[in-house]
Amino acid sequence: MSTSAVSTSQIDVGEAFGYVFRSRNWFGKLAAGALCLLFFWVLFIPLFLLLGYYVEAARGISRGGRELPPWTDLGKKLGDGFLLGIALFVWGLPGTILSWFSYSTTCVGSSCTSGPTPLAPLGILYSLLQGFLTVAIWSQFLDDGFVGAFNFRAIFGRVGQYPGLTVIVWLLNILATIIALAGVFLAGIGLLFTFPYAFAITASLYGQFRQRTQRAASLAPAT
């Protein structure tokens, strides 16, 4: 197998974890992300702004970019973040509903007991499925926006033709989450560094996945 063939079907892990530090003014860009997290309570606008920032980062990487984008064109970032947030919320609704009905409470006199219902395994399975599909959902959003996030044929086409790549990105994203959570134990440094850094890793992973699976999406029939 040629080197070029390998490069188009694998994730560059070193690039995902290291490109942040090659970015111009990388510390300031991460600090801006930290501010969005600190002020998330302002109608959730900073969170949508942060999500839109990493949408732009992932989109740039999928087109060959190798650094974090500048914090400009905030209206576009806010719009992208809001629409992606709504799309992910809709995708998560079945899991939320199943979770509500996964446990029942039975009371006999003054004694009450609760336990799982037959729906509990379905809720777990759906959550795993959504986690597995998230990278493809992002990829379709990067291509076609809100409507693309529900292009089921293209989404399943990406993961169906590249299941190994999907699993690798999923596992690496879990590792990024662990990195983010580790910062909580470092006297608040998590908000100033590890959370924005972990989000940047995820943006690179998703951008690379979109680039490498684009042929699978293009071959999927339109919905």
C-alpha positions in Angstrom: 0.0 0.0 0.0 1.4 3.4 -1.0 2.1 6.2 1.5 -0.4 8.4 -0.3 -3.1 5.8 0.1 -2.5 5.5 3.8 -2.5 9.3 4.3 -5.9 9.6 2.9 -7.5 6.9 5.1 -5.9 7.6 8.5 -6.2 10.3 11.1 -3.0 12.3 11.8 -3.1 12.1 15.6 0.0 14.2 16.1 -1.5 16.9 14.0 -4.7 16.9 16.0 -2.9 17.2 19.3 -0.2 19.6 18.2 -1.6 22.0 15.6 -2.9 24.3 18.4 0.7 25.2 19.4 1.7 26.1 15.9 -1.2 28.5 15.6 -0.5 32.2 15.8 -1.5 33.7 19.1 -2.7 30.3 20.2 -2.8 31.2 23.9 -5.0 34.2 23.3 -7.3 32.0 21.1 -7.7 29.4 23.8 -8.2 32.2 26.4 -11.1 33.6 24.4 -12.6 30.1 24.4 -12.2 30.0 28.2 -14.0 33.3 28.5 -16.9 31.8 26.6 -17.1 28.9 29.1 -16.9 31.3 32.0 -19.8 33.3 30.8 -21.9 30.5 29.4 -24.8 31.6 31.6 -25.5 34.7 29.4 -28.4 33.2 27.5 -26.0 30.4 26.4 -24.8 32.8 23.7 -21.1 32.4 24.6 -21.5 28.6 24.3 -23.0 28.9 20.8 -20.2 31.3 19.9 -17.6 28.8 21.1 -19.3 25.9 19.2 -19.3 28.0 16.1 -15.6 28.8 16.5 -14.8 25.1 16.5 -17.1 24.6 13.5 -14.9 27.1 11.7 -11.8 25.4 12.9 -13.0 21.9 11.8 -14.1 23.3 8.4 -10.7 25.0 7.9 -8.8 21.8 8.7 -11.0 19.8 6.4 -9.9 22.1 3.6 -6.2 21.8 4.5 -5.8 24.4 7.2 -3.3 23.8 9.9 -4.0 26.3 12.7 -6.8 27.7 14.8 -8.9 30.4 13.1 -9.0 34.0 14.3 -11.8 35.3 16.5 -13.5 37.3 13.7 -16.9 37.3 12.0 -18.6 36.5 15.3 -22.1 36.7 13.8 -21.3 33.8 11.5 -19.8 31.8 14.3 -22.8 32.4 16.5 -25.2 31.3 13.8 -23.2 28.1 13.0 -22.9 27.3 16.7 -26.6 27.8 17.3 -27.7 25.7 14.4 -25.3 22.9 15.2 -26.4 23.0 18.9 -30.0 22.6 17.8 -29.1 19.8 15.5 -27.3 17.9 18.2 -30.1 18.5 20.6 -32.6 17.0 18.2 -30.3 14.0 17.7 -30.2 13.6 21.4 -33.9 13.8 22.0 -34.6 10.0 21.6 -31.9 9.2 24.2 -33.3 11.8 26.6 -36.8 10.4 26.2 -35.7 6.8 26.7 -33.7 7.9 29.8 -36.9 9.4 31.3 -38.7 6.1 31.0 -35.7 3.9 31.8 -36.5 3.8 35.5 -39.7 3.3 37.4 -40.7 3.8 41.0 -42.9 1.3 42.9 -44.4 2.2 46.3 -45.9 -0.2 48.7 -47.2 1.7 51.7 -44.4 4.1 52.8 -41.7 2.1 51.1 -40.6 3.0 47.6 -38.2 1.2 45.3 -36.9 2.2 41.9 -35.3 0.1 39.2 -34.7 -0.1 35.5 -37.4 -0.8 33.0 -37.0 -2.8 29.8 -36.3 0.6 28.0 -33.0 1.1 29.9 -30.9 -0.9 27.5 -32.4 0.9 24.6 -31.4 4.3 26.1 -27.8 3.1 26.5 -27.7 1.7 23.0 -29.0 4.9 21.5 -26.5 7.0 23.4 -23.7 4.8 22.1 -25.0 5.0 18.6 -25.3 8.8 18.8 -21.7 9.0 20.1 -20.6 6.8 17.2 -22.4 8.9 14.6 -21.5 12.4 16.0 -18.3 12.7 13.9 -20.3 12.0 10.7 -23.1 14.4 11.8 -20.5 17.1 12.3 -19.0 16.3 8.8 -22.4 16.7 7.2 -23.0 20.0 9.0 -19.6 21.2 7.8 -20.8 20.5 4.2 -24.5 21.5 4.2 -25.3 23.2 7.5 -28.4 22.3 9.5 -30.1 20.3 6.8 -26.9 18.3 6.2 -26.9 17.2 9.8 -30.0 15.1 9.0 -28.8 13.6 5.7 -29.0 10.1 7.1 -27.8 8.4 4.0 -24.7 10.5 3.8 -24.1 10.1 7.6 -24.4 6.3 7.5 -22.5 6.3 4.3 -19.5 7.8 6.0 -19.5 5.5 9.0 -20.4 2.5 6.9 -17.5 2.8 4.5 -15.0 3.9 7.2 -16.1 2.1 10.4 -12.5 1.7 11.6 -11.8 5.4 11.1 -15.0 6.3 12.9 -14.1 4.2 15.9 -10.6 5.7 16.1 -12.0 9.3 16.0 -14.6 8.3 18.7 -11.9 6.9 21.0 -9.6 9.9 20.4 -12.5 12.2 21.3 -13.0 10.3 24.5 -9.3 10.8 25.2 -9.7 14.6 24.5 -12.6 14.6 27.0 -10.4 13.0 29.6 -7.8 15.7 29.0 -10.5 18.4 29.5 -11.8 16.9 32.7 -8.2 16.5 34.1 -8.0 20.3 34.1 -10.7 20.5 36.7 -8.3 19.2 39.3 -5.6 21.8 38.5 -7.0 24.8 40.4 -9.2 26.1 37.6 -6.6 25.7 34.8 -9.1 23.4 33.1 -11.2 26.4 32.1 -8.2 28.4 30.9 -6.5 25.6 29.0 -7.6 22.0 29.0 -11.3 22.5 28.0 -10.6 24.8 25.0 -7.6 22.6 24.1 -9.7 19.5 24.1 -12.3 21.2 21.9 -9.6 22.1 19.5 -8.4 18.5 19.3 -12.0 17.4 18.6 -12.3 20.1 15.8 -9.1 18.7 14.2 -10.4 15.1 14.4 -13.7 16.0 12.9 -12.2 18.1 10.2 -9.8 15.4 9.2 -12.6 12.8 9.2 -14.8 15.0 7.0 -11.9 15.3 4.5 -11.1 11.6 4.4 -14.7 10.4 4.1 -15.9 13.0 1.6 -16.1 10.5 -1.2 -18.4 8.2 0.8 -20.8 11.2 1.4 -20.7 12.3 -2.2 -21.8 8.8 -3.3 -24.8 8.7 -1.0 -28.1 9.4 -2.8 -29.8 12.7 -1.8 -32.4 12.5 0.9 
